[in-house]
Amino acid sequence: MISRTTIDLVFETARVEEVIGEFVQLKKAGSNFKGLSPFSDERSPSFMVSPVKGIWKDFSTGKGGNAVSFLMEHEHYSYPEAIRYLAKKYNIEIDEIEQTDEQKQHADERESMYLVSEFARDYFQKILLEDEQGKAIGLSYFKERGFTDETIKKFQLGYSLNEWDAFTNEALNKGYNLKYLESTGLSIVKQELLAPNGTKQFDRFKGRVLFPIHSMSGRVLGFGGRILVNDKKAAKYLNSPDSDIYHKSNVLYGIHYAKQSIAKEDTCYLVEGYTDVISMSQAGVENVVASSGTALTENQIRLINRLTKNITILFDGDAAGIRASIRGIDLILEQGMNVRVLMFPDGDDPDSFSKRVSKEELIDYLKNNSQDFINFKVSLLMDEAKNDPVKKAGLIRDIVISISKIPDRIQQEVYVKECSRIMDISESVLFSELAQLNSKVQRDNASKPAQKSQVKSAPVSSPSQDPNEPPIEFLYPEAAQFQKTPSVQKVDELEKYEREIVRILLLYGNNSDEFEDYVAEDAVDENGRRLKKEKFINVVSKEIYLSLQEDEIEFATKLFREVYFEVINHLNQDEIISIDGLVNHPNSEISNLVTSILMDDEKYVLSDWDKKGIPVKKGIDVQTKAVLDAIYNLRRVLIEQKIKSLIGEMSESERDFTLENITNYTQLKIRLAERLNRVV
């Protein structure tokens, strides 16, 4: 594990404009740099880098952060991978936190397996390109498949000599340990009494062309090998066995090469084999990955989900293979992703079709011939079901089961209506079937043992609630008291004022300013209120904290609440808000929000409005009114919710009590309006 000292040194040393400048062409714009967004197609620059603040912001997509977050977004590195990349770039020695002997041994063994795999990749490609047997057999095969020299080198394709132990002996001669050759599956070791050391070893991929399988960050995890001779006793394709570094159910072939294109195009094409990926990439469609002949798994889907919500599965005409892949559609739907399906013409697969047509024709076909999963299932199974009512009912039920996998209830309803139209069956029947399935899922979930981390009193989410987030009432207990179903408008208002409070804390929280508040006194005013104004000096962040604590107000928006807690934590520990600590926060959502707020003013630089004679007011001046207005408005929204809730819940038996409460809240609302100079 990388030590905190190393991480801090990386953040202190890395210059955001230098790091991003390796991937984006930047031009000077005042004290900042600007350029075209690397995350979207655009002709005018919306990408801004601030060397002074050490952050970047892409106004076309809303993404932003520091040098580390850029590498995580653009190169799709994990946090440790990004730190290691920058440490290497700036020649910073990585200090590892003290580990147990067992942990060190395990880490060393994994690294040794990576090194052996990378040696094998280089060795196999060298054999392919330089050895006579490699060129005559392996290279000829790839050329016959239509792969160019550039493509062969890009995908690091190789060949293993048709000899029992050529690779193993070469690796041993280079000093690599047989233990790691065996644990990666590159060599097979068997006990043999007559052998000099009691064992005999030979190459797993003897006589095969090889496709290295990479992690998302580009490390070699394993290999896929294809045999080139007709041998009924040998498998046509052979993969590395599962190991400490390679688990085929967690890996997608081509993800390392496709990740940027997937993120940029906001869609991923999923194919079956290695050559499908390579041929489509060579044809100009780079956002394509393969499940490598295995059934699609949840972990593979999550890899894609990090890059896009949209998947299109590409099938050839093999009906048996298609039916076997239908389960994968339901898995994709369960992850809350959008899935479409595309069939190639008879006799074609992604590999052959991409070679037979031009790039423009390929892109056009992919764009115009994909179907949603309902139309796909109907077109696939309807022929055999149309004359059999029982089979047709089974098909309809199968489609509804797929719809039930979708977490979003609004999407469920849209697909039910589509299914009703296509299958000529009433919506009410489909909704009834869907309701039964949803109820069964809820019963099954309820019967499972509760996890320790779950809060027993968490309310049940509403139909439109995101299942990945707790309900708004759980996030914000005050809102649950004030209003059972807060309107969208009020929730938006809460977010608006919560963001304003966070913005003031980030920009001005460490400053001191003069405040005023109403305090009690002996004399009463004409309305019976014993109030007077009192002025005092306080730190902005402390004044906000005390005001929110006084009313026991907690932020409704999860992300704003997390940033607020981080701010309070800084104040409790150091009595000052560390902006660098928030910008460089390991939680990318927090880092992104903080960066967005800090870069709000910079977007005006992109349009050069000042040069055009259009004055731009940037930010706000710290003043009592700016701080208190945000707090008073937050209180006002909560009070309005409470009043609306009381009106909606009023019963005849408690009418007088409820009316009294409404009157009290209304008077409080009027007093807040006076402070805000609003008319009620």
Buried (B, 14 or more C-beta within 10 A) or exposed (E): EBEEEBBEBBBEBBEBBBBBBEBBEBEEBEEBBBBBBBBBEBEEBBBBBBBEBBBBBBBBBEBBBBBBBBBBBBBBBEBEBBBBBBBEBBEBEBBEEEEEEEEEEEEEBBEBBBBBBBBBBEBBBEBBBEBEBBBEBBBEBBEEBBBEEEBBEBBBBBBBBBBBBBBBBBBBEEEBBBBBBBBBBBBBBEEEEEEEEEEBBBBBBBBBBBBBBBBBBEEBBBBBBBBBEEEEEEEEBBBBEEBEBBEBEBBBBBBBBBBBBBBBBBBBBBBBBBBBBBBBBBBEBBBBBBBBBBEBBEEBBEBBBEBBBBBBBBBBEEEEEBEEBBEBBBBBBBBBBBBBBBBBEEEBBBBBBBBEBEEEEBBEBBEEBBBBBBBBBBEBBBEEBEEEEEBBEEBBEBBBEBBBBBBBBEBBBBBBEBBBEBBEBEBEEBBEBBEEBBEEEEEEEEEEEEEEEEEEEEBEBEEEBEEEEBBBBBBBEBBBEBBBEBEEEBBEBBBBBBBBBBBBBBBBBBEBBEBEBEEEEEEEEEEEEEBEEEEEEBBBBEBBBEBBEEEEBBBBBBBBBBBBEBBBEBBEEEEEBBBBBBBBBEBBEBBBBBBBBBBBBBEBBBBEEEEEEEEEEEEBEBBBBBBBBBBBBBBBBBBBBBBBBBEEEBEEEEEEEBEEBBEEBBEBBEBBBEBBEEEE
